[in-house]
Amino acid sequence: MTPTARPHQPRDEHLVLLAAGLAELAVSTAGSVAGKVWGLLRRSDGADLARDAEQDLTARGRLLLDRLATAPPAHLEVLAQHVLAQDVPARRPAPGGDA
């Protein structure tokens, strides 16, 4: 494989070539995506496809909001409930003892 950049290539020229390559990639990708979108629009079940996509996006949004809306329980509260559930007597210092 031969390198595309010459060893003593000026930095400005290298940046221009890099930007041109990125632009070409963007254009070819956009053309590919446009072809796929055009193919989807020509389908006879386009309305059904759009309705299914809307329902899928709505369900995803609902799941995200449900996940973000519920706050996790407080850590110390969970520990306290765990101790109460075990019915462990509280440790108290002995009367007159060093604590």
C-alpha positions as YAML, in Angstrom:
chain: A
units: angstrom
residues:
- id: 1
  name: MET
  ca: [0.00, 0.00, 0.00]
- id: 2
  name: THR
  ca: [1.50, 3.35, -0.96]
- id: 3
  name: PRO
  ca: [1.07, 6.32, 1.37]
- id: 4
  name: THR
  ca: [-1.15, 9.12, 0.08]
- id: 5
  name: ALA
  ca: [0.84, 11.87, 1.77]
- id: 6
  name: ARG
  ca: [4.41, 12.61, 0.70]
- id: 7
  name: PRO
  ca: [6.99, 12.77, 3.51]
- id: 8
  name: HIS
  ca: [7.66, 16.51, 3.05]
- id: 9
  name: GLN
  ca: [4.09, 17.55, 2.22]
- id: 10
  name: PRO
  ca: [3.15, 20.96, 3.66]
- id: 11
  name: ARG
  ca: [0.69, 20.85, 6.55]
- id: 12
  name: ASP
  ca: [-1.83, 23.11, 4.75]
- id: 13
  name: GLU
  ca: [-1.91, 20.80, 1.75]
- id: 14
  name: HIS
  ca: [-2.40, 17.80, 4.04]
- id: 15
  name: LEU
  ca: [-5.35, 19.52, 5.78]
- id: 16
  name: VAL
  ca: [-6.94, 20.38, 2.43]
- id: 17
  name: LEU
  ca: [-6.63, 16.76, 1.27]
- id: 18
  name: LEU
  ca: [-8.06, 15.54, 4.57]
- id: 19
  name: ALA
  ca: [-11.03, 17.94, 4.32]
- id: 20
  name: ALA
  ca: [-11.64, 16.92, 0.70]
- id: 21
  name: GLY
  ca: [-11.63, 13.25, 1.64]
- id: 22
  name: LEU
  ca: [-14.07, 13.91, 4.47]
- id: 23
  name: ALA
  ca: [-16.36, 15.88, 2.15]
- id: 24
  name: GLU
  ca: [-16.30, 13.07, -0.42]
- id: 25
  name: LEU
  ca: [-17.19, 10.55, 2.28]
- id: 26
  name: ALA
  ca: [-20.08, 12.72, 3.46]
- id: 27
  name: VAL
  ca: [-21.45, 13.14, -0.07]
- id: 28
  name: SER
  ca: [-21.23, 9.43, -0.89]
- id: 29
  name: THR
  ca: [-22.87, 8.52, 2.42]
- id: 30
  name: ALA
  ca: [-25.64, 11.09, 1.89]
- id: 31
  name: GLY
  ca: [-26.24, 9.71, -1.59]
- id: 32
  name: SER
  ca: [-26.53, 6.19, -0.22]
- id: 33
  name: VAL
  ca: [-28.93, 7.30, 2.52]
- id: 34
  name: ALA
  ca: [-31.00, 9.31, 0.02]
- id: 35
  name: GLY
  ca: [-31.32, 6.23, -2.18]
- id: 36
  name: LYS
  ca: [-32.56, 4.15, 0.74]
- id: 37
  name: VAL
  ca: [-35.05, 6.84, 1.82]
- id: 38
  name: TRP
  ca: [-36.33, 7.11, -1.77]
- id: 39
  name: GLY
  ca: [-36.79, 3.34, -1.84]
- id: 40
  name: LEU
  ca: [-38.78, 3.46, 1.40]
- id: 41
  name: LEU
  ca: [-40.98, 6.28, 0.08]
- id: 42
  name: ARG
  ca: [-41.86, 4.27, -3.03]
- id: 43
  name: ARG
  ca: [-43.12, 1.33, -0.98]
- id: 44
  name: SER
  ca: [-46.85, 0.73, -1.06]
- id: 45
  name: ASP
  ca: [-47.02, 0.23, 2.69]
- id: 46
  name: GLY
  ca: [-45.39, 3.59, 3.47]
- id: 47
  name: ALA
  ca: [-48.22, 4.71, 5.75]
- id: 48
  name: ASP
  ca: [-48.00, 1.49, 7.76]
- id: 49
  name: LEU
  ca: [-44.23, 1.84, 7.94]
- id: 50
  name: ALA
  ca: [-44.53, 5.44, 9.19]
- id: 51
  name: ARG
  ca: [-47.13, 4.44, 11.79]
- id: 52
  name: ASP
  ca: [-44.93, 1.60, 13.05]
- id: 53
  name: ALA
  ca: [-41.94, 3.94, 13.24]
- id: 54
  name: GLU
  ca: [-43.99, 6.48, 15.20]
- id: 55
  name: GLN
  ca: [-45.16, 3.82, 17.65]
- id: 56
  name: ASP
  ca: [-41.61, 2.54, 18.08]
- id: 57
  name: LEU
  ca: [-40.25, 6.02, 18.75]
- id: 58
  name: THR
  ca: [-43.08, 6.75, 21.19]
- id: 59
  name: ALA
  ca: [-42.38, 3.53, 23.08]
- id: 60
  name: ARG
  ca: [-38.66, 4.31, 23.21]
- id: 61
  name: GLY
  ca: [-39.40, 7.80, 24.51]
- id: 62
  name: ARG
  ca: [-41.74, 6.44, 27.17]
- id: 63
  name: LEU
  ca: [-39.10, 3.94, 28.33]
- id: 64
  name: LEU
  ca: [-36.46, 6.64, 28.52]
- id: 65
  name: LEU
  ca: [-38.65, 9.03, 30.48]
- id: 66
  name: ASP
  ca: [-39.75, 6.27, 32.86]
- id: 67
  name: ARG
  ca: [-36.14, 5.31, 33.46]
- id: 68
  name: LEU
  ca: [-35.09, 8.92, 34.12]
- id: 69
  name: ALA
  ca: [-38.17, 9.94, 36.13]
- id: 70
  name: THR
  ca: [-37.91, 7.36, 38.89]
- id: 71
  name: ALA
  ca: [-35.33, 8.20, 41.50]
- id: 72
  name: PRO
  ca: [-33.51, 5.30, 43.11]
- id: 73
  name: PRO
  ca: [-34.29, 4.70, 46.78]
- id: 74
  name: ALA
  ca: [-32.06, 6.39, 49.34]
- id: 75
  name: HIS
  ca: [-29.13, 4.14, 50.26]
- id: 76
  name: LEU
  ca: [-29.37, 4.64, 54.03]
- id: 77
  name: GLU
  ca: [-33.13, 4.09, 53.94]
- id: 78
  name: VAL
  ca: [-32.61, 0.74, 52.20]
- id: 79
  name: LEU
  ca: [-30.03, -0.26, 54.82]
- id: 80
  name: ALA
  ca: [-32.35, 0.74, 57.66]
- id: 81
  name: GLN
  ca: [-35.21, -1.29, 56.19]
- id: 82
  name: HIS
  ca: [-32.86, -4.25, 55.78]
- id: 83
  name: VAL
  ca: [-31.83, -4.07, 59.44]
- id: 84
  name: LEU
  ca: [-35.46, -3.80, 60.56]
- id: 85
  name: ALA
  ca: [-36.39, -6.76, 58.39]
- id: 86
  name: GLN
  ca: [-33.71, -8.88, 60.06]
- id: 87
  name: ASP
  ca: [-35.15, -7.98, 63.49]
- id: 88
  name: VAL
  ca: [-31.70, -7.45, 64.94]
- id: 89
  name: PRO
  ca: [-31.77, -5.77, 68.36]
- id: 90
  name: ALA
  ca: [-29.98, -2.45, 68.45]
- id: 91
  name: ARG
  ca: [-26.58, -2.47, 70.13]
- id: 92
  name: ARG
  ca: [-26.57, -0.29, 73.20]
- id: 93
  name: PRO
  ca: [-23.66, 0.43, 75.48]
- id: 94
  name: ALA
  ca: [-23.73, -1.41, 78.76]
- id: 95
  name: PRO
  ca: [-24.79, 0.73, 81.69]
- id: 96
  name: GLY
  ca: [-21.71, 2.28, 83.32]
- id: 97
  name: GLY
  ca: [-19.41, 0.79, 80.69]
- id: 98
  name: ASP
  ca: [-16.87, 2.51, 78.48]
- id: 99
  name: ALA
  ca: [-18.16, 3.08, 75.02]
...
